[in-house]
Amino acid sequence: MNTTSCVVVVGYNGSRVHDIHKLRTLCKSLYNARLILLVEQIQPHDDQVADHVCSTSLAEKDVATSLELVVGCLNADRWKLIGVLPFSDRGVLLGAALASHFGLPGITPDEARAGLDKQILRSLEAAADQSPADYRPVFSVRVESLPALRQRVVELGGKAFIKPACEGASRGCRVINHPAECDDAWLALKPYRDGGIVLEELVQSAREYSWDCVAGSTWITEKTTTEGAYRAEIQQVVPAPLPADVQARLMAAGRHMSTLVSQDNGAWHNEVFLRSDGLTSAVETNMRPGGMHIWDLAKRAFIDFDPWERWVRWAVEGKTEAHAPVARGYCGIRLLRAPAGGLLRATPDIATVACSLRIDLVEGQYTRRVGDSVSALVKDNFSFIGHIVLFNEHYGQLSNDLLRLAEVIESRIEVTCLAPAACAVG
């Protein structure tokens, strides 16, 4: 009886549909394997980027049932599973169950829970026998009620950072600057309470980075977040421009975080603070590729380096090797904001604006169309309306060009305000 080799991708963030196509091409060229996409809800473009699409629950309580369903479908259609790629935070649990069931490279279901639940990492961190000399844990606690939230915020000096325990893409992340803000914060987090709410000390005057790893290849990404009540990532640069001693400290922190969780995972996006005193602290661990095109930035920034190919080879062959990719320059992405809230009326052509500023554009696109509803208030990574990608051999020039191009584009975006309040606050 003939079988067809396949690789399963488990879950993905809706904005990353084009990455599925890349993985499909690699599976075909490297192993003549088809790509099967597992999602909770099938989206319009899924069948165009994958060979087959299957919908199933990715919830923790349904892992056993979903595993049985997927195994049954694979057997019925005579698929030979050769690799599993967990591509979303929620997909890590079922991905681990599939890899364990079929004896393929991957992590155990128990290890996978730390990639979904931020509080589990904190427990592992607290129980660790040792940590890097320059590493300091962040105070973190689950809160179950509004009174408990108020009490904890007072104990933390009136300031704190609150976020869902089991979400990504900055969803629900919020700064509390005064105990009086607890009521609004707790109400805003209502959609996420079933998955747990985490309260942490507010780390101030710190710079943010991520330790990105694929099959043993590691680098540090510079991260810029928005200011204000909500914190969303607005810019990433690969590699981060760092003195050797700071690079070593951040590398040690990221590696420590991964060691706490698993020795066998193929992709990491561990977010790290560099505090004003030079100490490092973990923000969170993500056991999947970093978002915001970070792997595409790395592919362009480093010489002869393809994170996507390394990830596929890890999933199929278990290939892992310690490797520090060599940079040929800096590649950065910056997200675009709407200037006001309302309906998007007009957007300038990004390539034309870049050309007028004599900036070499790698990529520029909008994720919102004319007529779509937009907001000037950025609450998470899905609040932006597009992005630009630039490359430069010099970090200073790249950083300046990213900001300059984004500001000009945003100044020429036209929005029809539906109400005066929308124009004022988005």
C-alpha positions as CSV (number, residue, x, y, z in Angstrom):
1,M,0.0,0.0,0.0
2,N,1.5,3.3,-1.1
3,T,2.0,6.1,1.4
4,T,2.8,9.8,0.9
5,S,5.2,11.6,3.1
6,C,3.9,14.7,4.9
7,V,5.0,17.4,7.4
8,V,2.3,18.8,9.7
9,V,2.3,22.5,10.7
10,V,0.3,23.0,13.9
11,G,-1.5,26.3,14.1
12,Y,-0.4,29.7,12.9
13,N,-1.1,33.4,13.5
14,G,-3.4,34.6,10.7
15,S,-1.0,37.2,9.5
16,R,1.6,34.6,8.8
17,V,-0.1,32.8,6.0
18,H,2.7,33.5,3.6
19,D,5.2,31.7,5.9
20,I,3.1,28.5,5.4
21,H,3.8,28.7,1.7
22,K,7.6,28.9,2.4
23,L,7.4,25.8,4.5
24,R,5.4,24.0,1.9
25,T,8.0,24.8,-0.7
26,L,10.8,23.6,1.5
27,C,9.0,20.3,2.4
28,K,8.5,19.6,-1.2
29,S,12.1,20.4,-2.3
30,L,13.9,18.8,0.6
31,Y,11.8,15.7,1.2
32,N,9.2,15.5,-1.6
33,A,6.7,15.8,1.3
34,R,3.3,17.4,1.3
35,L,2.4,20.0,4.0
36,I,-0.7,19.4,6.1
37,L,-1.9,22.5,8.0
38,L,-3.8,22.0,11.3
39,V,-5.9,25.0,12.4
40,E,-8.8,25.7,14.7
41,Q,-10.7,27.5,12.0
42,I,-10.0,27.3,8.3
43,Q,-9.3,30.7,6.8
44,P,-9.9,31.6,3.1
45,H,-6.2,31.4,2.0
46,D,-5.3,28.2,3.9
47,D,-6.0,25.8,1.0
48,Q,-3.8,28.0,-1.3
49,V,-0.7,27.8,0.9
50,A,-1.0,24.2,2.2
51,D,-1.5,20.9,0.4
52,H,-4.2,19.9,2.8
53,V,-5.9,21.7,5.7
54,C,-7.5,20.1,8.7
55,S,-9.5,21.8,11.5
56,T,-9.3,20.6,15.1
57,S,-9.2,22.1,18.5
58,L,-5.8,23.2,19.8
59,A,-7.1,23.8,23.4
60,E,-5.2,22.1,26.2
61,K,-8.2,20.2,27.4
62,D,-8.8,18.7,23.9
63,V,-5.2,17.6,23.1
64,A,-6.0,13.9,23.5
65,T,-9.1,14.1,21.4
66,S,-7.4,16.1,18.7
67,L,-4.4,13.7,18.7
68,E,-6.8,10.8,18.1
69,L,-8.6,12.7,15.3
70,V,-5.4,13.6,13.5
71,V,-3.8,10.2,13.8
72,G,-7.0,8.7,12.4
73,C,-7.0,11.0,9.4
74,L,-3.4,10.4,8.7
75,N,-3.9,6.6,8.8
76,A,-7.1,6.7,6.7
77,D,-5.5,8.7,3.9
78,R,-2.3,6.7,4.0
79,W,0.0,9.6,5.0
80,K,3.4,9.0,6.4
81,L,4.2,11.7,8.9
82,I,7.9,12.6,8.8
83,G,7.9,15.9,10.8
84,V,5.9,18.2,13.0
85,L,6.3,22.0,13.1
86,P,4.4,23.8,16.0
87,F,3.9,27.2,14.6
88,S,1.7,29.0,17.2
89,D,1.7,29.2,21.0
90,R,-1.6,27.2,21.1
91,G,-0.2,24.7,18.5
92,V,2.8,23.8,20.7
93,L,0.8,21.4,22.9
94,L,-0.8,19.3,20.0
95,G,2.5,19.5,18.1
96,A,4.3,18.0,21.1
97,A,1.7,15.2,21.4
98,L,2.0,14.4,17.7
99,A,5.8,14.3,17.8
100,S,5.8,12.1,20.9
101,H,3.2,9.7,19.4
102,F,5.1,9.2,16.1
103,G,8.6,9.2,17.7
104,L,9.6,12.3,15.8
105,P,11.9,15.2,16.8
106,G,10.2,17.5,19.3
107,I,9.4,18.2,22.9
108,T,7.3,16.3,25.4
109,P,3.7,17.5,26.1
110,D,4.8,18.5,29.7
111,E,7.6,20.7,28.3
112,A,5.2,22.2,25.8
113,R,3.0,23.7,28.5
114,A,5.7,26.2,29.4
115,G,5.5,27.6,25.9
116,L,1.8,28.3,26.3
117,D,1.5,29.3,30.0
118,K,3.8,32.1,31.1
119,Q,3.4,31.2,34.8
120,I,5.0,27.8,34.3
121,L,8.3,29.3,33.2
122,R,8.2,31.4,36.3
123,S,7.8,28.3,38.4
124,L,10.7,26.6,36.7
125,E,12.8,29.8,37.0
126,A,12.1,29.9,40.8
127,A,13.1,26.2,41.2
128,A,16.3,26.4,39.2
129,D,19.5,25.4,41.0
130,Q,21.6,28.0,39.2
131,S,21.3,30.9,36.7
132,P,23.7,33.2,34.9
133,A,25.5,35.6,37.2
134,D,23.9,38.7,35.6
135,Y,20.4,37.2,35.6
136,R,17.6,38.4,37.9
137,P,14.1,36.8,37.9
138,V,11.0,39.1,37.5
139,F,8.5,39.0,40.3
140,S,5.4,37.4,38.9
141,V,2.1,36.1,40.4
142,R,-1.3,34.9,39.1
143,V,-4.3,37.0,40.1
144,E,-7.7,35.5,40.3
145,S,-9.9,38.5,41.2
146,L,-10.1,42.3,41.2
147,P,-9.5,42.6,45.0
148,A,-6.4,40.4,44.7
149,L,-5.2,42.5,41.8
150,R,-5.6,45.7,43.8
151,Q,-3.8,44.3,46.8
152,R,-0.9,43.0,44.7
153,V,-0.5,46.3,42.8
154,V,-0.3,48.2,46.1
155,E,2.3,45.7,47.4
156,L,4.3,46.4,44.2
157,G,4.4,50.1,45.0
158,G,1.4,51.1,42.9
159,K,2.9,50.2,39.5
160,A,2.8,46.8,37.7
161,F,2.5,45.0,34.4
162,I,-0.5,42.8,33.7
163,K,-1.0,40.2,30.9
164,P,-2.9,37.0,30.0
165,A,-1.0,33.9,31.0
166,C,-1.7,32.1,27.7
167,E,-1.7,34.7,24.9
168,G,0.9,36.1,22.4
169,A,1.3,39.0,20.0
170,S,1.0,41.5,23.0
171,R,-2.7,40.8,23.3
172,G,-4.0,42.1,26.6
173,C,-0.6,43.4,27.8
174,R,-1.1,46.5,29.9
175,V,0.8,48.9,32.2
176,I,-0.8,49.8,35.5
177,N,0.7,53.1,36.7
178,H,-1.6,53.5,39.8
179,P,-3.9,51.3,41.8
180,A,-6.9,53.3,40.5
181,E,-6.3,51.8,37.1
182,C,-6.9,48.2,38.3
183,D,-10.7,48.3,37.6
184,D,-10.2,49.2,33.9
185,A,-7.4,46.8,33.5
186,W,-9.4,43.9,35.0
187,L,-12.4,44.6,32.8
188,A,-10.2,44.8,29.7
189,L,-8.8,41.4,30.5
190,K,-12.2,39.7,30.8
191,P,-11.8,37.7,27.5
192,Y,-8.5,36.2,28.8
193,R,-9.4,35.3,32.4
194,D,-10.2,31.7,31.7
195,G,-6.6,31.1,30.6
196,G,-5.3,32.9,33.7
197,I,-4.0,36.4,34.4
198,V,-0.4,37.2,35.4
199,L,0.8,40.3,37.3
200,E,4.4,41.2,37.2
201,E,6.7,43.9,38.6
202,L,6.9,46.8,36.1
203,V,10.4,46.7,34.8
204,Q,11.3,50.3,33.9
205,S,14.2,51.9,32.0
206,A,15.0,48.6,30.4
207,R,15.7,47.7,26.8
208,E,14.0,44.7,25.2
209,Y,15.6,42.0,23.1
210,S,14.8,38.5,22.0
211,W,17.0,35.4,22.0
212,D,16.1,33.7,18.8
213,C,17.1,30.2,18.1
214,V,16.5,27.6,15.3
215,A,18.0,24.2,15.5
216,G,20.9,25.5,17.6
217,S,21.6,28.7,15.5
218,T,21.2,31.7,17.8
219,W,21.2,35.5,17.5
220,I,19.9,38.5,19.4
221,T,17.1,40.7,18.0
222,E,16.6,44.3,19.1
223,K,13.0,45.0,20.0
224,T,11.2,48.4,20.2
225,T,7.7,48.6,21.9
226,T,5.2,51.4,22.0
227,E,4.8,53.7,25.0
228,G,1.6,54.3,27.0
229,A,-0.9,52.1,28.7
230,Y,-0.5,49.3,26.2
231,R,2.8,47.8,25.0
232,A,3.0,46.4,21.5
233,E,6.1,45.6,19.5
234,I,6.5,48.2,16.7
235,Q,10.1,47.5,15.5
236,Q,12.6,44.7,15.3
237,V,16.2,44.8,14.0
238,V,18.4,41.7,13.3
239,P,21.0,41.4,14.6
240,A,20.9,43.7,17.6
241,P,23.9,46.1,17.7
242,L,25.6,45.1,21.0
243,P,29.0,45.3,22.7
244,A,30.5,41.9,23.2
245,D,29.9,41.8,27.0
246,V,26.2,42.7,26.6
247,Q,25.8,40.2,23.8
248,A,27.2,37.5,26.0
249,R,24.8,38.4,28.9
250,L,21.7,38.3,26.7
251,M,22.8,35.1,25.0
252,A,23.3,33.5,28.5
253,A,19.8,34.7,29.6
254,G,18.1,33.3,26.5
255,R,19.9,30.0,26.7
256,H,19.1,29.8,30.4
257,M,15.4,30.2,29.7
258,S,15.4,27.5,27.1
259,T,17.3,25.1,29.4
260,L,14.7,25.6,32.1
261,V,12.1,24.2,29.7
262,S,13.6,21.8,27.2
263,Q,16.8,20.6,25.6
264,D,15.1,19.4,22.5
265,N,13.0,22.2,21.1
266,G,13.8,23.3,17.5
267,A,12.6,26.9,17.6
268,W,12.7,29.6,20.3
269,H,11.8,33.2,20.6
270,N,12.7,34.1,24.2
271,E,12.1,37.7,25.2
272,V,14.6,39.3,27.5
273,F,15.0,42.6,29.4
274,L,18.3,44.3,29.7
275,R,17.9,46.4,32.8
276,S,19.4,49.8,33.4
277,D,21.9,48.2,35.9
278,G,23.1,45.7,33.2
279,L,21.3,42.7,34.6
280,T,19.0,40.6,32.4
281,S,15.5,39.2,33.1
282,A,13.2,36.9,31.3
283,V,10.0,38.4,29.8
284,E,8.6,35.2,28.4
285,T,9.5,32.1,26.4
286,N,7.9,31.2,23.1
287,M,8.6,27.8,21.7
288,R,8.0,28.7,18.0
289,P,9.4,31.1,15.4
290,G,9.4,34.7,16.4
291,G,6.7,36.9,14.8
292,M,7.1,40.2,12.8
293,H,9.1,38.5,10.0
294,I,12.1,38.0,12.4
295,W,13.3,34.9,10.5
296,D,13.0,36.7,7.2
297,L,15.1,39.6,8.6
298,A,17.7,37.0,9.8
299,K,17.8,35.4,6.4
300,R,18.7,38.7,4.8
301,A,21.0,40.0,7.6
302,F,23.2,36.9,7.9
303,I,25.4,35.3,5.3
304,D,24.2,32.0,3.8
305,F,21.5,31.5,6.5
306,D,17.9,30.2,6.1
307,P,16.1,29.7,9.4
308,W,13.1,28.1,7.6
309,E,15.2,25.4,6.1
310,R,17.0,24.7,9.3
311,W,13.7,24.3,11.1
312,V,12.3,21.9,8.6
313,R,15.5,19.8,8.7
314,W,15.3,19.8,12.5
315,A,11.7,18.5,12.4
316,V,12.5,15.7,10.0
317,E,16.0,14.7,10.8
318,G,16.5,16.2,14.3
319,K,19.5,18.2,13.2
320,T,20.7,20.6,15.8
321,E,24.1,22.3,15.8
322,A,25.5,25.3,17.8
323,H,26.0,28.0,15.3
324,A,26.4,31.8,15.4
325,P,25.4,33.2,12.0
326,V,27.7,35.9,10.6
327,A,26.1,39.2,9.8
328,R,26.5,41.1,6.5
329,G,24.5,44.0,7.8
330,Y,21.3,44.9,9.6
331,C,17.7,44.2,8.6
332,G,14.8,45.9,10.3
333,I,11.0,46.0,10.2
334,R,8.8,48.8,11.5
335,L,5.0,48.6,11.7
336,L,2.8,51.4,10.5
337,R,0.1,53.2,12.6
338,A,-3.1,54.9,11.6
339,P,-3.0,58.7,12.4
340,A,-6.6,58.6,13.7
341,G,-9.5,56.3,14.3
342,G,-12.2,55.8,11.7
343,L,-12.3,54.4,8.2
344,L,-9.2,54.2,6.1
345,R,-9.7,56.6,3.2
346,A,-6.3,56.7,1.4
347,T,-2.8,55.3,1.7
348,P,0.4,56.5,-0.1
349,D,2.3,54.1,-2.3
350,I,5.1,52.9,0.0
351,A,7.7,52.3,-2.8
352,T,7.1,55.8,-4.2
353,V,7.6,57.4,-0.8
354,A,10.8,55.4,-0.2
355,C,12.1,56.4,-3.6
356,S,11.4,60.1,-2.9
357,L,13.4,59.9,0.3
358,R,16.2,57.9,-1.5
359,I,15.7,55.0,0.8
360,D,16.1,51.4,-0.6
361,L,13.0,49.5,0.3
362,V,13.2,45.8,0.8
363,E,9.4,45.3,1.4
364,G,6.4,47.5,2.2
365,Q,2.8,46.6,2.4
366,Y,-0.5,47.4,4.1
367,T,-2.5,44.9,6.0
368,R,-5.6,47.1,6.0
369,R,-7.6,48.1,2.9
370,V,-9.3,51.4,2.1
371,G,-12.7,51.3,3.8
372,D,-11.4,49.2,6.7
373,S,-11.9,50.4,10.3
374,V,-8.6,51.6,11.9
375,S,-7.6,52.9,15.3
376,A,-4.8,55.3,16.4
377,L,-4.7,53.5,19.8
378,V,-2.4,50.5,19.4
379,K,-3.5,47.8,21.9
380,D,-1.5,44.9,20.4
381,N,0.4,43.7,17.3
382,F,-2.8,43.5,15.3
383,S,-3.6,47.2,15.7
384,F,-1.1,48.3,13.1
385,I,-2.0,48.8,9.4
386,G,1.1,47.7,7.6
387,H,4.9,47.4,7.7
388,I,8.2,48.4,6.0
389,V,11.4,46.4,5.8
390,L,14.8,47.9,5.2
391,F,18.4,46.6,5.0
392,N,21.6,48.6,5.6
393,E,25.2,47.7,6.4
394,H,25.2,50.5,9.0
395,Y,22.9,50.2,12.0
396,G,22.6,54.0,12.6
397,Q,21.5,54.6,9.0
398,L,19.0,51.7,9.1
399,S,17.5,53.0,12.4
400,N,17.2,56.5,11.1
401,D,15.7,55.4,7.7
402,L,13.1,53.2,9.4
403,L,11.8,56.0,11.5
404,R,12.0,58.6,8.8
405,L,10.1,56.5,6.2
406,A,7.4,55.4,8.7
407,E,6.8,59.0,9.8
408,V,6.3,60.2,6.2
409,I,4.1,57.3,5.2
410,E,1.9,57.8,8.3
411,S,1.6,61.6,7.7
412,R,0.1,60.9,4.3
413,I,-2.4,58.2,5.4
414,E,-6.0,59.6,5.3
415,V,-8.7,58.5,7.7
416,T,-12.4,59.4,7.7
417,C,-13.3,60.1,11.3
418,L,-16.6,58.6,12.4
419,A,-16.9,60.7,15.5
420,P,-14.8,63.5,17.1
421,A,-13.8,61.2,19.9
422,A,-12.4,58.7,17.4
423,C,-10.2,61.4,15.9
424,A,-8.9,62.3,19.3
425,V,-8.1,58.9,20.8
426,G,-8.6,56.4,18.1
